[in-house]
Amino acid sequence: MYTMTDLVLTEHHDGGVALLRLNRPPMNPLSIELLNALRDAASAVAADPEIKAVVVAGSEKALAAGADISSSVIRPVRVRRPTRSAAPSTRSRRFPVR
């Protein structure tokens, strides 16, 4: 049996195996829409008592190329760099002499 949604293809094979294939060729960049479709497809096969194993695969060239930077998966993050003191510490430590 073979069913298709826009972004995830679901195949049911003998022996209780389901194949979820990402369908954003050629490199399957991860978008919110693709991740939601994958979640929905995984929920559907998880509800099927006949399924004993799930395989997630990519289409064409790769499983997934990473985040789709043109979508809203990536948001700018402000990175704080550690600050250094302008002057070295003037506090000295004394260690006991034996």
N, C-alpha and C positions, 0 to 999 in steps of 0.2 A: 504494500500500500504506500502511496506517495502523495503527500499533500503539500501545497505551497502557500506561503504567505509572502508578502512583499520582501521581507528581509531574512527570514529563516525558513529553510526547506526542512521538512520532517519526513523521514522514511522509517517505516516499521519493517524489520527483517525477522526471519524465522529465528526461533530460540529466544524471543523476548528482548531483542536488541533494537533500540531506536537510534537513528542517526539524525543529529541536528546539524545542518550545514548552513553556515553564514553565507548570505547571498548579497554581498555588495562588491562585486568584482571590480577590478582584478585583485585588490589587496585587502578588502574587508575592513576599512577603517572603522573604528568603534565610535558610534554616535549614540546619543540618548535613545533615539528611535530603535537602533539595532539592539542595544542592551535591553530595552523594554520588550522587544519582540522575542529575544532569546529567553528572557525571564518567563514570558507567557508560554512559549513552546516547552520550556523545561517544566513548568507547572502542569501543563497538559499531559506530558508523558509521565510525570510523577504520579498523577492521579490514575493512571492506567495500571491495574494490578498485573497485567500480562508482561509489562516491561520489567526486565531484570538488570539491564545495563543500558547506559546512554553514552554515545560517542559524539563529541563535538568536533566538527571539522570545518575547514574553510573551503571556499570555492576557488577554482583556478590556481592562483600562485601561492597563497598564504592562508594560514589560519586567521590572523589579524595583523594588520600593519601597525597597530597602536591607535591612539586617540585621533579622531578626526578633528584637526585643529580648526577647520572651517565651521564646526558645529559648536554647540554650547557645552560640550564635555569639558573643554579646557577653559578655565577662567584665569585671568591674570592674578598672580599671587605676588604680594609684596614681600620681599625677602629682607630681613633685618640682618645686617652684618654686625658681628661683635665689635664693640668699641674698645679702643685701647686708651689708657690714661695718657694724657699729654706729657706728663712728667713721671719719671720713675719714682717708685716709692722711696721716701726718705726714712722710713721706719726700719731700723735695723733689729736684728734678732740676736740675742745673746744665748749662747749655748754653754752649759756648764763645762768647765774644764776639769778633768780628772787627773 
